[in-house]
Amino acid sequence: MPLAKKQKRTIWVVAAIAGFIVLTLVMSLGYIKAQAAITPHMEELLIVPAGKASPAEEPYLSGKILPIDVKEKKIDSYVWSALPSALLAHRYEEVQTVVLLEYGKAQVGTYTNATGAYIRTCVVKIIDRSRGTVLAEQTFSGSSPPSMTRSSVGTSGSSPRTAVVQFLKKLPRRG
């Protein structure tokens, strides 16, 4: 007895949801394993070298990279999950480029209820570990905060994380 169209559609929807869940779990396991392997070396990876690339040198990514949230002192899960797995370092020994991500916010106004209006920011530092050099430092800003709010603690615009990921994906690769 053939399945009705509605039943076939339901099967496809369930299969798609199941596939998404499995993919999410696999990605989460990779992140969790990498975080466990990297954590003992985190303090060393957070050190910003004194060497800076010449202003004429274009930034690049060398080998496997590791995006680190500086304040949290851990792998940035959003950036990690948005980049191709083949580009990411899963063990300390693989880390050739460190991408330090320092999130913050800048007050750009005050609402009528005396709470702050903020733009979310991210300072990105790209470090080539083999050269001991900061290849680039760039600040990204999210969207402007809404023009009105009912919040009693202030309101921010969107995060600049998507722009950071796009920037990293476009950088040339070396090694």
C-alpha positions in Angstrom: 0.0 0.0 0.0 1.7 3.3 -1.1 2.2 6.1 1.4 0.1 9.1 1.0 1.8 12.4 0.1 1.3 13.8 3.6 2.9 10.7 5.1 5.9 11.0 2.8 6.3 14.7 3.6 6.2 13.9 7.3 8.9 11.2 6.9 11.1 13.7 5.0 10.6 16.4 7.7 11.4 13.9 10.5 14.5 12.7 8.6 15.7 16.3 8.0 15.3 17.1 11.7 17.1 13.9 12.8 19.9 14.7 10.4 20.2 18.2 11.8 20.3 16.9 15.4 23.0 14.3 14.5 25.1 17.0 12.7 24.8 19.3 15.7 25.9 16.6 18.1 28.9 15.7 15.9 30.0 19.3 15.7 29.4 19.8 19.5 31.6 16.7 20.2 34.4 18.1 18.1 34.2 21.4 20.0 34.1 19.7 23.4 37.1 17.5 22.5 39.1 20.4 21.2 38.2 22.5 24.2 39.5 19.8 26.5 42.7 19.4 24.5 43.4 23.1 24.3 42.4 24.3 27.9 45.7 23.3 29.5 47.5 25.6 27.1 45.1 28.5 27.1 47.2 30.9 29.0 50.1 30.5 26.6 47.8 30.9 23.6 46.4 34.2 25.0 49.8 35.9 25.1 50.0 38.6 22.4 53.5 38.7 20.9 55.4 42.0 20.7 56.2 41.5 17.0 53.8 43.2 14.5 53.6 42.6 10.7 54.6 45.5 8.5 51.7 47.7 7.6 52.1 46.8 3.9 51.7 43.1 4.7 48.2 41.7 4.1 46.8 39.5 6.9 46.5 35.7 6.2 45.8 32.5 8.0 48.6 30.0 8.3 47.7 26.3 8.8 45.1 25.4 11.4 43.5 28.2 13.3 42.1 28.5 16.8 39.5 31.2 17.6 39.6 32.2 21.3 37.2 34.4 23.3 39.7 36.4 25.3 37.4 37.2 28.2 36.0 33.7 28.6 39.4 32.1 28.0 38.0 29.4 25.8 37.4 28.5 22.2 34.8 30.8 20.7 31.9 28.3 20.0 30.1 30.6 17.5 33.2 31.3 15.3 34.4 27.7 15.8 31.1 26.3 14.5 30.9 28.8 11.6 34.3 27.9 10.1 35.1 24.8 8.0 36.3 22.0 10.2 39.4 21.4 8.0 40.6 24.9 8.9 40.3 24.4 12.7 42.9 23.2 15.1 41.6 20.4 17.3 44.7 19.9 19.3 47.3 22.3 20.7 50.0 20.9 18.4 48.0 21.9 15.4 47.6 25.5 16.3 49.5 27.7 13.8 47.3 30.8 13.8 45.5 32.1 16.9 42.6 34.4 16.4 42.0 36.4 19.6 38.4 37.8 19.9 37.8 40.4 22.5 34.1 41.3 22.8 32.9 44.5 24.3 30.4 47.2 23.9 30.5 51.0 23.4 27.8 53.3 24.6 26.4 55.4 21.8 23.5 57.0 23.5 21.0 57.1 26.3 17.3 56.2 26.2 14.6 58.4 27.7 14.4 55.9 30.7 18.1 56.7 31.4 19.4 53.3 30.3 22.3 53.0 27.8 22.2 52.3 24.1 25.2 50.2 23.0 26.9 48.9 19.9 28.6 45.5 20.4 32.2 45.3 19.3 34.9 42.7 18.7 38.6 43.4 18.5 40.2 40.6 16.4 43.9 39.9 16.6 45.4 37.4 14.2 48.6 35.9 15.4 51.0 33.7 13.4 52.6 31.5 16.1 55.5 30.4 14.0 56.6 34.0 13.4 55.6 35.3 16.8 53.8 38.1 15.0 50.5 39.9 15.2 49.4 39.9 11.5 46.3 42.0 12.0 44.2 43.8 14.5 40.8 45.0 13.5 37.7 46.1 15.3 34.3 45.0 14.1 31.0 46.6 15.2 27.5 45.2 15.3 24.4 47.0 14.3 23.1 50.2 16.0 20.9 49.6 19.0 17.1 50.1 18.5 15.8 53.6 18.7 13.5 52.7 21.6 13.6 50.3 24.5 11.6 49.1 27.5 14.6 47.4 29.1 15.7 48.7 32.5 19.3 47.7 31.9 20.1 49.1 28.4 19.9 47.6 25.0 22.5 46.6 22.3 22.4 46.1 18.6 23.4 42.8 17.1 26.7 41.1 17.6 29.5 41.6 15.0 30.3 37.8 15.1 28.9 37.2 11.6 31.1 39.9 10.1 34.1 38.4 12.0 33.4 35.0 10.5 33.1 36.5 7.0 36.4 38.3 7.4 38.2 35.2 8.5 36.7 33.1 5.6 38.0 35.6 3.1 41.6 35.8 4.3 44.2 34.0 2.1 45.7 30.8 3.4 49.4 30.1 3.8 50.9 26.7 4.6 
